[in-house]
Amino acid sequence: MKILILGGDGYLGWPTAMFFSKLGHDVKIIDNFIKKKIENEEGIKPLFSQVPLMERVKLWNKNINKPISFVVGDLLNHRLLYDVLDEFKPETIIHYAEQPSAPYSMKGRDACFFTQHNNVLGTINLLFGIKKHCPDVHLIKLGTMGEYGTPNIDIEEGWLEINHKGRSDRVLYPKKPGSFYHLSKVHDTNNIEFACRIWGTRCTDLNQGCVYGLETMESKMDPGLSTSFHYDHVFGTVINRFICQSVIGQDLTVYGNGTQTRGYLNIIDTLNCVNIATNNPAKVGEFRVFNQYTETLSINDIANNIIYAANELGIKTKSKNLENPRVEQENHYYKPKNENLLNLGLKPTLINDNVLPDMIKIAINNKEKILKDSILPTIKWKI
């Protein structure tokens, strides 16, 4: 299969490219390296330096029959995007190419504008490119569970059956995002669903939870193939942040009271979910939503898991509460469904399946590289 991966240099994009290449698919990457530009602007960096993409691709291609190819490009450049779609004629497009940081999007007008412009208009260019050059392609779009927010009802998988004044209908599940980044993903959802309904585009929207983990079967082949590990307050996940705080002797800083609950999954499960979606494509005109997570955890749950795992490795740490820089419900109902991927064969890897000790060991080995000043939040939802 010809698979085009947009954002193929990213935390998820690069492992996805290796995963499908190893399976024998013809993989092409597009990336504009904007995340690295933001890292430089914000004075942050991953726990350890990645080998540049060109060198990573060369290293990977030495031992693989189906080499990965890549194009340096931006989805906002519709002519370049159209040329790639016309020449490559992908059968599947996996779309990771968006600014992924909620805190960055809340930094101010410029960051908000960039996030919305980059994410929403880049996706619109993609939809028009698909319509023109590869209308039969299956688009797999990385959405986010953050689109839903924390409603006081069960979260369905993208759609909601409603009864109102004696009539019924099926509508997109109401969204209540908590940042301008998550709001951009809601705009994507509406635009893509429109393209499916009007043009017959095929799309699977993977509403993904927070991803953790670093190593995959492919990255273990050579240290130079590793993906990124962010722990900072802009791009870092709470799990990575807590892990790094534990190894440098800081208390784990829990925002608010720590009862905020979200969906989480291991990076291995992300690859398996995307593979399941690829092998079971949406129908013509179908906008299909999978809630892509394997377990729900509160911030306090995560802190306790990391405290326990660190203790097993001889590291004593504890958590402390920090004034919440975000505007969010801390005590809330949270019951999302995730039946579609499980019914299609997903076998979850849970957070207690010996994942955290390996991540902590990696942080220990890179302890001297941790930038302590980049961990605590400096961006607030309200000024």
HELIX and SHEET records of a PDB file:
HELIX    1   1 GLY A   13  LYS A   22  1                                  10    
HELIX    2   2 ILE A   34  GLU A   42  1                                   9    
HELIX    3   3 LEU A   53  ASN A   61  1                                   9    
HELIX    4   4 HIS A   78  PHE A   88  1                                  11    
HELIX    5   5 ALA A  102  SER A  105  1                                   4    
HELIX    6   6 ARG A  109  GLN A  116  1                                   8    
HELIX    7   7 HIS A  117  LEU A  121  3                                   5    
HELIX    8   8 GLY A  122  HIS A  133  1                                  12    
HELIX    9   9 MET A  145  GLU A  147  5                                   3    
HELIX   10  10 PHE A  180  TRP A  199  1                                  20    
HELIX   11  11 SER A  219  MET A  221  5                                   3    
HELIX   12  12 PRO A  223  LEU A  225  5                                   3    
HELIX   13  13 VAL A  238  VAL A  247  1                                  10    
HELIX   14  14 ILE A  267  ASN A  279  1                                  13    
HELIX   15  15 ILE A  299  GLU A  312  1                                  14    
HELIX   16  16 GLU A  339  ASN A  343  1                                   5    
HELIX   17  17 LEU A  356  ASN A  365  1                                  10    
HELIX   18  18 LYS A  367  LYS A  369  5                                   3    
HELIX   19  19 LYS A  372  SER A  374  5                                   3    
SHEET    1   A 7 SER A  69  VAL A  72  0                                        
SHEET    2   A 7 ASP A  26  ASP A  31  1                                        
SHEET    3   A 7 LYS A   2  LEU A   6  1                                        
SHEET    4   A 7 THR A  92  HIS A  95  1                                        
SHEET    5   A 7 HIS A 138  THR A 144  1                                        
SHEET    6   A 7 ARG A 202  GLN A 208  1                                        
SHEET    7   A 7 PHE A 287  GLN A 292  1                                        
SHEET    1   B 2 TRP A 159  HIS A 164  0                                        
SHEET    2   B 2 ARG A 167  LEU A 172 -1                                        
SHEET    1   C 3 CYS A 210  TYR A 212  0                                        
SHEET    2   C 3 THR A 261  ASN A 266  1                                        
SHEET    3   C 3 GLU A 295  SER A 298 -1                                        
SHEET    1   D 2 LEU A 252  TYR A 255  0                                        
SHEET    2   D 2 SER A 319  LEU A 322  1                                        
END                                                                             
